[in-house]
Amino acid sequence: MEISKIRILVTRAGEMQGPTIVDLAYVDGIPYAVFEWENKEGSDPFPLYKVRLDPRGLMQLPPNENSNLKYQYRLSVEDPRPFF
């Protein structure tokens, strides 16, 4: 699974939270913004809370030696994590 960092505008309960950096993971060739991973003993981590992204909204950023941020998403997404 290819994983990098993406800057994305996030809403929560319909309110804009602002830009957030999360993991960008490709699962079966489909890009997802991953907000939280689940780690189970004896297996690889897998995306627990994720949002499927439209590849047309991905914008690759120029390389920056001071940051591992590689992409920006042109649309906002709703944070998929539940409220506790």
mmCIF file of the N, C-alpha and C atoms, coordinates in Angstrom:
data_MODEL
# 
_entry.id   MODEL 
# 
loop_
_atom_site.group_PDB 
_atom_site.id 
_atom_site.type_symbol 
_atom_site.label_atom_id 
_atom_site.label_alt_id 
_atom_site.label_comp_id 
_atom_site.label_asym_id 
_atom_site.label_entity_id 
_atom_site.label_seq_id 
_atom_site.pdbx_PDB_ins_code 
_atom_site.Cartn_x 
_atom_site.Cartn_y 
_atom_site.Cartn_z 
_atom_site.occupancy 
_atom_site.B_iso_or_equiv 
_atom_site.pdbx_formal_charge 
_atom_site.auth_seq_id 
_atom_site.auth_comp_id 
_atom_site.auth_asym_id 
_atom_site.auth_atom_id 
_atom_site.pdbx_PDB_model_num 
ATOM 1   N N  . MET A 1 1  ? 0.858   -1.173 0.000   1.00 0.00 ? 1  MET A N  1 
ATOM 2   C CA . MET A 1 1  ? 0.000   0.000  0.000   1.00 0.00 ? 1  MET A CA 1 
ATOM 3   C C  . MET A 1 1  ? 0.904   1.237  0.000   1.00 0.00 ? 1  MET A C  1 
ATOM 4   N N  . GLU A 1 2  ? 0.700   2.096  -0.980  1.00 0.00 ? 2  GLU A N  1 
ATOM 5   C CA . GLU A 1 2  ? 1.460   3.344  -1.084  1.00 0.00 ? 2  GLU A CA 1 
ATOM 6   C C  . GLU A 1 2  ? 0.843   4.393  -0.162  1.00 0.00 ? 2  GLU A C  1 
ATOM 7   N N  . ILE A 1 3  ? 1.667   4.997  0.708   1.00 0.00 ? 3  ILE A N  1 
ATOM 8   C CA . ILE A 1 3  ? 1.162   5.982  1.672   1.00 0.00 ? 3  ILE A CA 1 
ATOM 9   C C  . ILE A 1 3  ? 2.010   7.246  1.587   1.00 0.00 ? 3  ILE A C  1 
ATOM 10  N N  . SER A 1 4  ? 1.351   8.396  1.532   1.00 0.00 ? 4  SER A N  1 
ATOM 11  C CA . SER A 1 4  ? 2.029   9.694  1.589   1.00 0.00 ? 4  SER A CA 1 
ATOM 12  C C  . SER A 1 4  ? 1.149   10.655 2.377   1.00 0.00 ? 4  SER A C  1 
ATOM 13  N N  . LYS A 1 5  ? 1.533   11.909 2.434   1.00 0.00 ? 5  LYS A N  1 
ATOM 14  C CA . LYS A 1 5  ? 0.779   12.921 3.192   1.00 0.00 ? 5  LYS A CA 1 
ATOM 15  C C  . LYS A 1 5  ? 0.024   13.837 2.237   1.00 0.00 ? 5  LYS A C  1 
ATOM 16  N N  . ILE A 1 6  ? -1.174  14.255 2.677   1.00 0.00 ? 6  ILE A N  1 
ATOM 17  C CA . ILE A 1 6  ? -2.008  15.139 1.875   1.00 0.00 ? 6  ILE A CA 1 
ATOM 18  C C  . ILE A 1 6  ? -2.615  16.222 2.764   1.00 0.00 ? 6  ILE A C  1 
ATOM 19  N N  . ARG A 1 7  ? -2.682  17.433 2.215   1.00 0.00 ? 7  ARG A N  1 
ATOM 20  C CA . ARG A 1 7  ? -3.363  18.540 2.902   1.00 0.00 ? 7  ARG A CA 1 
ATOM 21  C C  . ARG A 1 7  ? -4.769  18.624 2.317   1.00 0.00 ? 7  ARG A C  1 
ATOM 22  N N  . ILE A 1 8  ? -5.746  18.667 3.218   1.00 0.00 ? 8  ILE A N  1 
ATOM 23  C CA . ILE A 1 8  ? -7.136  18.593 2.792   1.00 0.00 ? 8  ILE A CA 1 
ATOM 24  C C  . ILE A 1 8  ? -7.990  19.495 3.681   1.00 0.00 ? 8  ILE A C  1 
ATOM 25  N N  . LEU A 1 9  ? -8.994  20.128 3.105   1.00 0.00 ? 9  LEU A N  1 
ATOM 26  C CA . LEU A 1 9  ? -9.937  20.919 3.901   1.00 0.00 ? 9  LEU A CA 1 
ATOM 27  C C  . LEU A 1 9  ? -10.957 19.969 4.508   1.00 0.00 ? 9  LEU A C  1 
ATOM 28  N N  . VAL A 1 10 ? -11.143 20.071 5.820   1.00 0.00 ? 10 VAL A N  1 
ATOM 29  C CA . VAL A 1 10 ? -11.999 19.125 6.532   1.00 0.00 ? 10 VAL A CA 1 
ATOM 30  C C  . VAL A 1 10 ? -13.175 19.848 7.172   1.00 0.00 ? 10 VAL A C  1 
ATOM 31  N N  . THR A 1 11 ? -14.355 19.242 7.012   1.00 0.00 ? 11 THR A N  1 
ATOM 32  C CA . THR A 1 11 ? -15.537 19.695 7.739   1.00 0.00 ? 11 THR A CA 1 
ATOM 33  C C  . THR A 1 11 ? -15.887 18.627 8.758   1.00 0.00 ? 11 THR A C  1 
ATOM 34  N N  . ARG A 1 12 ? -16.531 19.050 9.826   1.00 0.00 ? 12 ARG A N  1 
ATOM 35  C CA . ARG A 1 12 ? -16.988 18.114 10.864  1.00 0.00 ? 12 ARG A CA 1 
ATOM 36  C C  . ARG A 1 12 ? -18.344 18.611 11.313  1.00 0.00 ? 12 ARG A C  1 
ATOM 37  N N  . ALA A 1 13 ? -19.342 17.738 11.217  1.00 0.00 ? 13 ALA A N  1 
ATOM 38  C CA . ALA A 1 13 ? -20.727 18.097 11.543  1.00 0.00 ? 13 ALA A CA 1 
ATOM 39  C C  . ALA A 1 13 ? -21.161 19.314 10.724  1.00 0.00 ? 13 ALA A C  1 
ATOM 40  N N  . GLY A 1 14 ? -20.676 19.376 9.482   1.00 0.00 ? 14 GLY A N  1 
ATOM 41  C CA . GLY A 1 14 ? -21.077 20.448 8.583   1.00 0.00 ? 14 GLY A CA 1 
ATOM 42  C C  . GLY A 1 14 ? -20.336 21.757 8.760   1.00 0.00 ? 14 GLY A C  1 
ATOM 43  N N  . GLU A 1 15 ? -19.432 21.846 9.739   1.00 0.00 ? 15 GLU A N  1 
ATOM 44  C CA . GLU A 1 15 ? -18.681 23.083 9.978   1.00 0.00 ? 15 GLU A CA 1 
ATOM 45  C C  . GLU A 1 15 ? -17.236 22.921 9.526   1.00 0.00 ? 15 GLU A C  1 
ATOM 46  N N  . MET A 1 16 ? -16.730 23.942 8.847   1.00 0.00 ? 16 MET A N  1 
ATOM 47  C CA . MET A 1 16 ? -15.362 23.908 8.346   1.00 0.00 ? 16 MET A CA 1 
ATOM 48  C C  . MET A 1 16 ? -14.377 23.918 9.513   1.00 0.00 ? 16 MET A C  1 
ATOM 49  N N  . GLN A 1 17 ? -13.491 22.933 9.512   1.00 0.00 ? 17 GLN A N  1 
ATOM 50  C CA . GLN A 1 17 ? -12.448 22.834 10.538  1.00 0.00 ? 17 GLN A CA 1 
ATOM 51  C C  . GLN A 1 17 ? -11.132 23.423 10.043  1.00 0.00 ? 17 GLN A C  1 
ATOM 52  N N  . GLY A 1 18 ? -11.005 23.541 8.723   1.00 0.00 ? 18 GLY A N  1 
ATOM 53  C CA . GLY A 1 18 ? -9.797  24.110 8.138   1.00 0.00 ? 18 GLY A CA 1 
ATOM 54  C C  . GLY A 1 18 ? -8.913  23.047 7.519   1.00 0.00 ? 18 GLY A C  1 
ATOM 55  N N  . PRO A 1 19 ? -7.746  23.472 7.041   1.00 0.00 ? 19 PRO A N  1 
ATOM 56  C CA . PRO A 1 19 ? -6.840  22.518 6.408   1.00 0.00 ? 19 PRO A CA 1 
ATOM 57  C C  . PRO A 1 19 ? -6.235  21.568 7.438   1.00 0.00 ? 19 PRO A C  1 
ATOM 58  N N  . THR A 1 20 ? -6.143  20.314 7.051   1.00 0.00 ? 20 THR A N  1 
ATOM 59  C CA . THR A 1 20 ? -5.616  19.263 7.918   1.00 0.00 ? 20 THR A CA 1 
ATOM 60  C C  . THR A 1 20 ? -4.692  18.384 7.088   1.00 0.00 ? 20 THR A C  1 
ATOM 61  N N  . ILE A 1 21 ? -3.643  17.888 7.696   1.00 0.00 ? 21 ILE A N  1 
ATOM 62  C CA . ILE A 1 21 ? -2.748  16.960 7.007   1.00 0.00 ? 21 ILE A CA 1 
ATOM 63  C C  . ILE A 1 21 ? -3.049  15.557 7.509   1.00 0.00 ? 21 ILE A C  1 
ATOM 64  N N  . VAL A 1 22 ? -3.374  14.680 6.567   1.00 0.00 ? 22 VAL A N  1 
ATOM 65  C CA . VAL A 1 22 ? -3.673  13.281 6.878   1.00 0.00 ? 22 VAL A CA 1 
ATOM 66  C C  . VAL A 1 22 ? -2.881  12.403 5.910   1.00 0.00 ? 22 VAL A C  1 
ATOM 67  N N  . ASP A 1 23 ? -2.991  11.101 6.088   1.00 0.00 ? 23 ASP A N  1 
ATOM 68  C CA . ASP A 1 23 ? -2.332  10.173 5.182   1.00 0.00 ? 23 ASP A CA 1 
ATOM 69  C C  . ASP A 1 23 ? -3.158  10.001 3.916   1.00 0.00 ? 23 ASP A C  1 
ATOM 70  N N  . LEU A 1 24 ? -2.463  9.876  2.807   1.00 0.00 ? 24 LEU A N  1 
ATOM 71  C CA . LEU A 1 24 ? -3.074  9.522  1.531   1.00 0.00 ? 24 LEU A CA 1 
ATOM 72  C C  . LEU A 1 24 ? -2.642  8.098  1.237   1.00 0.00 ? 24 LEU A C  1 
ATOM 73  N N  . ALA A 1 25 ? -3.602  7.191  1.138   1.00 0.00 ? 25 ALA A N  1 
ATOM 74  C CA . ALA A 1 25 ? -3.294  5.787  0.878   1.00 0.00 ? 25 ALA A CA 1 
ATOM 75  C C  . ALA A 1 25 ? -4.082  5.316  -0.330  1.00 0.00 ? 25 ALA A C  1 
ATOM 76  N N  . TYR A 1 26 ? -3.433  4.530  -1.153  1.00 0.00 ? 26 TYR A N  1 
ATOM 77  C CA . TYR A 1 26 ? -4.101  3.915  -2.293  1.00 0.00 ? 26 TYR A CA 1 
ATOM 78  C C  . TYR A 1 26 ? -4.446  2.483  -1.915  1.00 0.00 ? 26 TYR A C  1 
ATOM 79  N N  . VAL A 1 27 ? -5.727  2.174  -1.964  1.00 0.00 ? 27 VAL A N  1 
ATOM 80  C CA . VAL A 1 27 ? -6.213  0.827  -1.677  1.00 0.00 ? 27 VAL A CA 1 
ATOM 81  C C  . VAL A 1 27 ? -6.834  0.306  -2.965  1.00 0.00 ? 27 VAL A C  1 
ATOM 82  N N  . ASP A 1 28 ? -6.248  -0.743 -3.517  1.00 0.00 ? 28 ASP A N  1 
ATOM 83  C CA . ASP A 1 28 ? -6.694  -1.296 -4.801  1.00 0.00 ? 28 ASP A CA 1 
ATOM 84  C C  . ASP A 1 28 ? -6.744  -0.224 -5.883  1.00 0.00 ? 28 ASP A C  1 
ATOM 85  N N  . GLY A 1 29 ? -5.757  0.686  -5.865  1.00 0.00 ? 29 GLY A N  1 
ATOM 86  C CA . GLY A 1 29 ? -5.655  1.728  -6.876  1.00 0.00 ? 29 GLY A CA 1 
ATOM 87  C C  . GLY A 1 29 ? -6.552  2.930  -6.662  1.00 0.00 ? 29 GLY A C  1 
ATOM 88  N N  . ILE A 1 30 ? -7.304  2.951  -5.567  1.00 0.00 ? 30 ILE A N  1 
ATOM 89  C CA . ILE A 1 30 ? -8.235  4.046  -5.276  1.00 0.00 ? 30 ILE A CA 1 
ATOM 90  C C  . ILE A 1 30 ? -7.650  4.901  -4.151  1.00 0.00 ? 30 ILE A C  1 
ATOM 91  N N  . PRO A 1 31 ? -7.593  6.249  -4.338  1.00 0.00 ? 31 PRO A N  1 
ATOM 92  C CA . PRO A 1 31 ? -7.030  7.106  -3.286  1.00 0.00 ? 31 PRO A CA 1 
ATOM 93  C C  . PRO A 1 31 ? -8.018  7.350  -2.146  1.00 0.00 ? 31 PRO A C  1 
ATOM 94  N N  . TYR A 1 32 ? -7.498  7.292  -0.925  1.00 0.00 ? 32 TYR A N  1 
ATOM 95  C CA . TYR A 1 32 ? -8.283  7.563  0.282   1.00 0.00 ? 32 TYR A CA 1 
ATOM 96  C C  . TYR A 1 32 ? -7.513  8.515  1.184   1.00 0.00 ? 32 TYR A C  1 
ATOM 97  N N  . ALA A 1 33 ? -8.228  9.438  1.816   1.00 0.00 ? 33 ALA A N  1 
ATOM 98  C CA . ALA A 1 33 ? -7.675  10.232 2.908   1.00 0.00 ? 33 ALA A CA 1 
ATOM 99  C C  . ALA A 1 33 ? -7.913  9.414  4.169   1.00 0.00 ? 33 ALA A C  1 
ATOM 100 N N  . VAL A 1 34 ? -6.841  9.053  4.856   1.00 0.00 ? 34 VAL A N  1 
ATOM 101 C CA . VAL A 1 34 ? -6.946  8.203  6.044   1.00 0.00 ? 34 VAL A CA 1 
ATOM 102 C C  . VAL A 1 34 ? -6.776  9.074  7.284   1.00 0.00 ? 34 VAL A C  1 
ATOM 103 N N  . PHE A 1 35 ? -7.824  9.106  8.104   1.00 0.00 ? 35 PHE A N  1 
ATOM 104 C CA . PHE A 1 35 ? -7.822  9.917  9.318   1.00 0.00 ? 35 PHE A CA 1 
ATOM 105 C C  . PHE A 1 35 ? -7.309  9.131  10.519  1.00 0.00 ? 35 PHE A C  1 
ATOM 106 N N  . GLU A 1 36 ? -7.467  7.818  10.484  1.00 0.00 ? 36 GLU A N  1 
ATOM 107 C CA . GLU A 1 36 ? -7.014  6.995  11.609  1.00 0.00 ? 36 GLU A CA 1 
ATOM 108 C C  . GLU A 1 36 ? -6.769  5.575  11.112  1.00 0.00 ? 36 GLU A C  1 
ATOM 109 N N  . TRP A 1 37 ? -5.698  4.979  11.644  1.00 0.00 ? 37 TRP A N  1 
ATOM 110 C CA . TRP A 1 37 ? -5.329  3.607  11.294  1.00 0.00 ? 37 TRP A CA 1 
ATOM 111 C C  . TRP A 1 37 ? -5.649  2.680  12.459  1.00 0.00 ? 37 TRP A C  1 
ATOM 112 N N  . GLU A 1 38 ? -5.940  1.435  12.124  1.00 0.00 ? 38 GLU A N  1 
ATOM 113 C CA . GLU A 1 38 ? -6.113  0.417  13.163  1.00 0.00 ? 38 GLU A CA 1 
ATOM 114 C C  . GLU A 1 38 ? -4.913  -0.511 13.109  1.00 0.00 ? 38 GLU A C  1 
ATOM 115 N N  . ASN A 1 39 ? -4.312  -0.722 14.263  1.00 0.00 ? 39 ASN A N  1 
ATOM 116 C CA . ASN A 1 39 ? -3.160  -1.615 14.377  1.00 0.00 ? 39 ASN A CA 1 
ATOM 117 C C  . ASN A 1 39 ? -3.580  -2.850 15.152  1.00 0.00 ? 39 ASN A C  1 
ATOM 118 N N  . LYS A 1 40 ? -3.560  -3.980 14.483  1.00 0.00 ? 40 LYS A N  1 
ATOM 119 C CA . LYS A 1 40 ? -3.852  -5.251 15.147  1.00 0.00 ? 40 LYS A CA 1 
ATOM 120 C C  . LYS A 1 40 ? -2.569  -6.057 15.205  1.00 0.00 ? 40 LYS A C  1 
ATOM 121 N N  . GLU A 1 41 ? -2.367  -6.682 16.341  1.00 0.00 ? 41 GLU A N  1 
ATOM 122 C CA . GLU A 1 41 ? -1.161  -7.473 16.533  1.00 0.00 ? 41 GLU A CA 1 
ATOM 123 C C  . GLU A 1 41 ? -1.086  -8.577 15.483  1.00 0.00 ? 41 GLU A C  1 
ATOM 124 N N  . GLY A 1 42 ? 0.089   -8.692 14.871  1.00 0.00 ? 42 GLY A N  1 
ATOM 125 C CA . GLY A 1 42 ? 0.304   -9.744 13.896  1.00 0.00 ? 42 GLY A CA 1 
ATOM 126 C C  . GLY A 1 42 ? -0.145  -9.405 12.483  1.00 0.00 ? 42 GLY A C  1 
ATOM 127 N N  . SER A 1 43 ? -0.616  -8.188 12.254  1.00 0.00 ? 43 SER A N  1 
ATOM 128 C CA . SER A 1 43 ? -1.023  -7.813 10.895  1.00 0.00 ? 43 SER A CA 1 
ATOM 129 C C  . SER A 1 43 ? -0.608  -6.372 10.611  1.00 0.00 ? 43 SER A C  1 
ATOM 130 N N  . ASP A 1 44 ? -0.620  -6.035 9.348   1.00 0.00 ? 44 ASP A N  1 
ATOM 131 C CA . ASP A 1 44 ? -0.279  -4.671 8.945   1.00 0.00 ? 44 ASP A CA 1 
ATOM 132 C C  . ASP A 1 44 ? -1.392  -3.722 9.352   1.00 0.00 ? 44 ASP A C  1 
ATOM 133 N N  . PRO A 1 45 ? -1.047  -2.458 9.632   1.00 0.00 ? 45 PRO A N  1 
ATOM 134 C CA . PRO A 1 45 ? -2.092  -1.466 9.925   1.00 0.00 ? 45 PRO A CA 1 
ATOM 135 C C  . PRO A 1 45 ? -3.019  -1.315 8.716   1.00 0.00 ? 45 PRO A C  1 
ATOM 136 N N  . PHE A 1 46 ? -4.285  -1.039 8.988   1.00 0.00 ? 46 PHE A N  1 
ATOM 137 C CA . PHE A 1 46 ? -5.209  -0.793 7.875   1.00 0.00 ? 46 PHE A CA 1 
ATOM 138 C C  . PHE A 1 46 ? -6.064  0.424  8.196   1.00 0.00 ? 46 PHE A C  1 
ATOM 139 N N  . PRO A 1 47 ? -6.540  1.111  7.145   1.00 0.00 ? 47 PRO A N  1 
ATOM 140 C CA . PRO A 1 47 ? -7.319  2.337  7.348   1.00 0.00 ? 47 PRO A CA 1 
ATOM 141 C C  . PRO A 1 47 ? -8.621  2.063  8.089   1.00 0.00 ? 47 PRO A C  1 
ATOM 142 N N  . LEU A 1 48 ? -8.788  2.704  9.242   1.00 0.00 ? 48 LEU A N  1 
ATOM 143 C CA . LEU A 1 48 ? -10.004 2.534  10.031  1.00 0.00 ? 48 LEU A CA 1 
ATOM 144 C C  . LEU A 1 48 ? -11.042 3.580  9.633   1.00 0.00 ? 48 LEU A C  1 
ATOM 145 N N  . TYR A 1 49 ? -10.637 4.851  9.625   1.00 0.00 ? 49 TYR A N  1 
ATOM 146 C CA . TYR A 1 49 ? -11.535 5.939  9.215   1.00 0.00 ? 49 TYR A CA 1 
ATOM 147 C C  . TYR A 1 49 ? -10.929 6.603  7.988   1.00 0.00 ? 49 TYR A C  1 
ATOM 148 N N  . LYS A 1 50 ? -11.615 6.458  6.871   1.00 0.00 ? 50 LYS A N  1 
ATOM 149 C CA . LYS A 1 50 ? -11.083 6.949  5.606   1.00 0.00 ? 50 LYS A CA 1 
ATOM 150 C C  . LYS A 1 50 ? -12.197 7.545  4.756   1.00 0.00 ? 50 LYS A C  1 
ATOM 151 N N  . VAL A 1 51 ? -11.794 8.386  3.798   1.00 0.00 ? 51 VAL A N  1 
ATOM 152 C CA . VAL A 1 51 ? -12.723 8.994  2.853   1.00 0.00 ? 51 VAL A CA 1 
ATOM 153 C C  . VAL A 1 51 ? -12.169 8.759  1.456   1.00 0.00 ? 51 VAL A C  1 
ATOM 154 N N  . ARG A 1 52 ? -12.994 8.205  0.591   1.00 0.00 ? 52 ARG A N  1 
ATOM 155 C CA . ARG A 1 52 ? -12.584 7.989  -0.797  1.00 0.00 ? 52 ARG A CA 1 
ATOM 156 C C  . ARG A 1 52 ? -12.463 9.342  -1.496  1.00 0.00 ? 52 ARG A C  1 
ATOM 157 N N  . LEU A 1 53 ? -11.376 9.522  -2.240  1.00 0.00 ? 53 LEU A N  1 
ATOM 158 C CA . LEU A 1 53 ? -11.114 10.779 -2.930  1.00 0.00 ? 53 LEU A CA 1 
ATOM 159 C C  . LEU A 1 53 ? -11.265 10.608 -4.439  1.00 0.00 ? 53 LEU A C  1 
ATOM 160 N N  . ASP A 1 54 ? -11.712 11.660 -5.083  1.00 0.00 ? 54 ASP A N  1 
ATOM 161 C CA . ASP A 1 54 ? -11.772 11.692 -6.541  1.00 0.00 ? 54 ASP A CA 1 
ATOM 162 C C  . ASP A 1 54 ? -10.367 12.029 -7.036  1.00 0.00 ? 54 ASP A C  1 
ATOM 163 N N  . PRO A 1 55 ? -9.742  11.162 -7.826  1.00 0.00 ? 55 PRO A N  1 
ATOM 164 C CA . PRO A 1 55 ? -8.374  11.418 -8.282  1.00 0.00 ? 55 PRO A CA 1 
ATOM 165 C C  . PRO A 1 55 ? -8.222  12.751 -9.018  1.00 0.00 ? 55 PRO A C  1 
ATOM 166 N N  . ARG A 1 56 ? -9.297  13.243 -9.621  1.00 0.00 ? 56 ARG A N  1 
ATOM 167 C CA . ARG A 1 56 ? -9.219  14.520 -10.347 1.00 0.00 ? 56 ARG A CA 1 
ATOM 168 C C  . ARG A 1 56 ? -8.989  15.697 -9.405  1.00 0.00 ? 56 ARG A C  1 
ATOM 169 N N  . GLY A 1 57 ? -9.270  15.521 -8.106  1.00 0.00 ? 57 GLY A N  1 
ATOM 170 C CA . GLY A 1 57 ? -9.074  16.589 -7.130  1.00 0.00 ? 57 GLY A CA 1 
ATOM 171 C C  . GLY A 1 57 ? -7.696  16.604 -6.503  1.00 0.00 ? 57 GLY A C  1 
ATOM 172 N N  . LEU A 1 58 ? -6.880  15.590 -6.814  1.00 0.00 ? 58 LEU A N  1 
ATOM 173 C CA . LEU A 1 58 ? -5.526  15.517 -6.252  1.00 0.00 ? 58 LEU A CA 1 
ATOM 174 C C  . LEU A 1 58 ? -4.580  16.439 -7.014  1.00 0.00 ? 58 LEU A C  1 
ATOM 175 N N  . MET A 1 59 ? -3.804  17.192 -6.287  1.00 0.00 ? 59 MET A N  1 
ATOM 176 C CA . MET A 1 59 ? -2.815  18.070 -6.899  1.00 0.00 ? 59 MET A CA 1 
ATOM 177 C C  . MET A 1 59 ? -1.466  17.770 -6.247  1.00 0.00 ? 59 MET A C  1 
ATOM 178 N N  . GLN A 1 60 ? -0.508  17.327 -7.060  1.00 0.00 ? 60 GLN A N  1 
ATOM 179 C CA . GLN A 1 60 ? 0.817   17.031 -6.524  1.00 0.00 ? 60 GLN A CA 1 
ATOM 180 C C  . GLN A 1 60 ? 1.548   18.340 -6.251  1.00 0.00 ? 60 GLN A C  1 
ATOM 181 N N  . LEU A 1 61 ? 2.170   18.416 -5.079  1.00 0.00 ? 61 LEU A N  1 
ATOM 182 C CA . LEU A 1 61 ? 2.908   19.607 -4.676  1.00 0.00 ? 61 LEU A CA 1 
ATOM 183 C C  . LEU A 1 61 ? 4.378   19.465 -5.063  1.00 0.00 ? 61 LEU A C  1 
ATOM 184 N N  . PRO A 1 62 ? 5.071   20.590 -5.269  1.00 0.00 ? 62 PRO A N  1 
ATOM 185 C CA . PRO A 1 62 ? 6.503   20.500 -5.575  1.00 0.00 ? 62 PRO A CA 1 
ATOM 186 C C  . PRO A 1 62 ? 7.266   19.922 -4.381  1.00 0.00 ? 62 PRO A C  1 
ATOM 187 N N  . PRO A 1 63 ? 8.358   19.213 -4.641  1.00 0.00 ? 63 PRO A N  1 
ATOM 188 C CA . PRO A 1 63 ? 9.152   18.645 -3.543  1.00 0.00 ? 63 PRO A CA 1 
ATOM 189 C C  . PRO A 1 63 ? 9.639   19.732 -2.591  1.00 0.00 ? 63 PRO A C  1 
ATOM 190 N N  . ASN A 1 64 ? 9.658   19.384 -1.305  1.00 0.00 ? 64 ASN A N  1 
ATOM 191 C CA . ASN A 1 64 ? 10.118  20.312 -0.275  1.00 0.00 ? 64 ASN A CA 1 
ATOM 192 C C  . ASN A 1 64 ? 10.918  19.500 0.734   1.00 0.00 ? 64 ASN A C  1 
ATOM 193 N N  . GLU A 1 65 ? 12.181  19.833 0.886   1.00 0.00 ? 65 GLU A N  1 
ATOM 194 C CA . GLU A 1 65 ? 13.042  19.054 1.787   1.00 0.00 ? 65 GLU A CA 1 
ATOM 195 C C  . GLU A 1 65 ? 12.673  19.222 3.252   1.00 0.00 ? 65 GLU A C  1 
ATOM 196 N N  . ASN A 1 66 ? 11.874  20.237 3.587   1.00 0.00 ? 66 ASN A N  1 
ATOM 197 C CA . ASN A 1 66 ? 11.476  20.474 4.976   1.00 0.00 ? 66 ASN A CA 1 
ATOM 198 C C  . ASN A 1 66 ? 10.129  19.847 5.326   1.00 0.00 ? 66 ASN A C  1 
ATOM 199 N N  . SER A 1 67 ? 9.497   19.182 4.369   1.00 0.00 ? 67 SER A N  1 
ATOM 200 C CA . SER A 1 67 ? 8.163   18.623 4.619   1.00 0.00 ? 67 SER A CA 1 
ATOM 201 C C  . SER A 1 67 ? 7.983   17.341 3.821   1.00 0.00 ? 67 SER A C  1 
ATOM 202 N N  . ASN A 1 68 ? 7.221   16.410 4.387   1.00 0.00 ? 68 ASN A N  1 
ATOM 203 C CA . ASN A 1 68 ? 6.900   15.188 3.652   1.00 0.00 ? 68 ASN A CA 1 
ATOM 204 C C  . ASN A 1 68 ? 5.521   15.282 2.993   1.00 0.00 ? 68 ASN A C  1 
ATOM 205 N N  . LEU A 1 69 ? 4.955   16.493 2.960   1.00 0.00 ? 69 LEU A N  1 
ATOM 206 C CA . LEU A 1 69 ? 3.663   16.738 2.333   1.00 0.00 ? 69 LEU A CA 1 
ATOM 207 C C  . LEU A 1 69 ? 3.823   16.645 0.818   1.00 0.00 ? 69 LEU A C  1 
ATOM 208 N N  . LYS A 1 70 ? 3.039   15.766 0.176   1.00 0.00 ? 70 LYS A N  1 
ATOM 209 C CA . LYS A 1 70 ? 3.202   15.547 -1.259  1.00 0.00 ? 70 LYS A CA 1 
ATOM 210 C C  . LYS A 1 70 ? 2.002   15.976 -2.091  1.00 0.00 ? 70 LYS A C  1 
ATOM 211 N N  . TYR A 1 71 ? 0.809   16.041 -1.475  1.00 0.00 ? 71 TYR A N  1 
ATOM 212 C CA . TYR A 1 71 ? -0.400  16.334 -2.249  1.00 0.00 ? 71 TYR A CA 1 
ATOM 213 C C  . TYR A 1 71 ? -1.296  17.325 -1.524  1.00 0.00 ? 71 TYR A C  1 
ATOM 214 N N  . GLN A 1 72 ? -2.161  17.932 -2.308  1.00 0.00 ? 72 GLN A N  1 
ATOM 215 C CA . GLN A 1 72 ? -3.239  18.758 -1.783  1.00 0.00 ? 72 GLN A CA 1 
ATOM 216 C C  . GLN A 1 72 ? -4.507  18.320 -2.502  1.00 0.00 ? 72 GLN A C  1 
ATOM 217 N N  . TYR A 1 73 ? -5.633  18.367 -1.784  1.00 0.00 ? 73 TYR A N  1 
ATOM 218 C CA . TYR A 1 73 ? -6.909  17.988 -2.389  1.00 0.00 ? 73 TYR A CA 1 
ATOM 219 C C  . TYR A 1 73 ? -7.730  19.242 -2.586  1.00 0.00 ? 73 TYR A C  1 
ATOM 220 N N  . ARG A 1 74 ? -8.345  19.375 -3.740  1.00 0.00 ? 74 ARG A N  1 
ATOM 221 C CA . ARG A 1 74 ? -9.026  20.616 -4.119  1.00 0.00 ? 74 ARG A CA 1 
ATOM 222 C C  . ARG A 1 74 ? -10.442 20.754 -3.581  1.00 0.00 ? 74 ARG A C  1 
ATOM 223 N N  . LEU A 1 75 ? -10.964 19.722 -2.960  1.00 0.00 ? 75 LEU A N  1 
ATOM 224 C CA . LEU A 1 75 ? -12.322 19.752 -2.416  1.00 0.00 ? 75 LEU A CA 1 
ATOM 225 C C  . LEU A 1 75 ? -12.270 19.497 -0.918  1.00 0.00 ? 75 LEU A C  1 
ATOM 226 N N  . SER A 1 76 ? -13.308 19.893 -0.204  1.00 0.00 ? 76 SER A N  1 
ATOM 227 C CA . SER A 1 76 ? -13.356 19.584 1.226   1.00 0.00 ? 76 SER A CA 1 
ATOM 228 C C  . SER A 1 76 ? -14.003 18.216 1.422   1.00 0.00 ? 76 SER A C  1 
ATOM 229 N N  . VAL A 1 77 ? -13.675 17.583 2.535   1.00 0.00 ? 77 VAL A N  1 
ATOM 230 C CA . VAL A 1 77 ? -14.262 16.284 2.878   1.00 0.00 ? 77 VAL A CA 1 
ATOM 231 C C  . VAL A 1 77 ? -14.769 16.338 4.311   1.00 0.00 ? 77 VAL A C  1 
ATOM 232 N N  . GLU A 1 78 ? -15.736 15.490 4.605   1.00 0.00 ? 78 GLU A N  1 
ATOM 233 C CA . GLU A 1 78 ? -16.295 15.382 5.955   1.00 0.00 ? 78 GLU A CA 1 
ATOM 234 C C  . GLU A 1 78 ? -15.460 14.383 6.755   1.00 0.00 ? 78 GLU A C  1 
ATOM 235 N N  . ASP A 1 79 ? -15.043 14.779 7.937   1.00 0.00 ? 79 ASP A N  1 
ATOM 236 C CA . ASP A 1 79 ? -14.287 13.903 8.832   1.00 0.00 ? 79 ASP A CA 1 
ATOM 237 C C  . ASP A 1 79 ? -15.162 12.689 9.163   1.00 0.00 ? 79 ASP A C  1 
ATOM 238 N N  . PRO A 1 80 ? -14.687 11.470 8.864   1.00 0.00 ? 80 PRO A N  1 
ATOM 239 C CA . PRO A 1 80 ? -15.515 10.278 9.061   1.00 0.00 ? 80 PRO A CA 1 
ATOM 240 C C  . PRO A 1 80 ? -15.521 9.724  10.484  1.00 0.00 ? 80 PRO A C  1 
ATOM 241 N N  . ARG A 1 81 ? -14.703 10.278 11.358  1.00 0.00 ? 81 ARG A N  1 
ATOM 242 C CA . ARG A 1 81 ? -14.607 9.719  12.712  1.00 0.00 ? 81 ARG A CA 1 
ATOM 243 C C  . ARG A 1 81 ? -15.851 10.056 13.522  1.00 0.00 ? 81 ARG A C  1 
ATOM 244 N N  . PRO A 1 82 ? -16.303 9.095  14.331  1.00 0.00 ? 82 PRO A N  1 
ATOM 245 C CA . PRO A 1 82 ? -17.500 9.342  15.147  1.00 0.00 ? 82 PRO A CA 1 
ATOM 246 C C  . PRO A 1 82 ? -17.197 10.290 16.305  1.00 0.00 ? 82 PRO A C  1 
ATOM 247 N N  . PHE A 1 83 ? -18.232 10.943 16.781  1.00 0.00 ? 83 PHE A N  1 
ATOM 248 C CA . PHE A 1 83 ? -18.116 11.765 17.987  1.00 0.00 ? 83 PHE A CA 1 
ATOM 249 C C  . PHE A 1 83 ? -18.230 10.841 19.190  1.00 0.00 ? 83 PHE A C  1 
ATOM 250 N N  . PHE A 1 84 ? -17.414 11.077 20.211  1.00 0.00 ? 84 PHE A N  1 
ATOM 251 C CA . PHE A 1 84 ? -17.498 10.255 21.426  1.00 0.00 ? 84 PHE A CA 1 
ATOM 252 C C  . PHE A 1 84 ? -17.914 11.103 22.581  1.00 0.00 ? 84 PHE A C  1 
# 
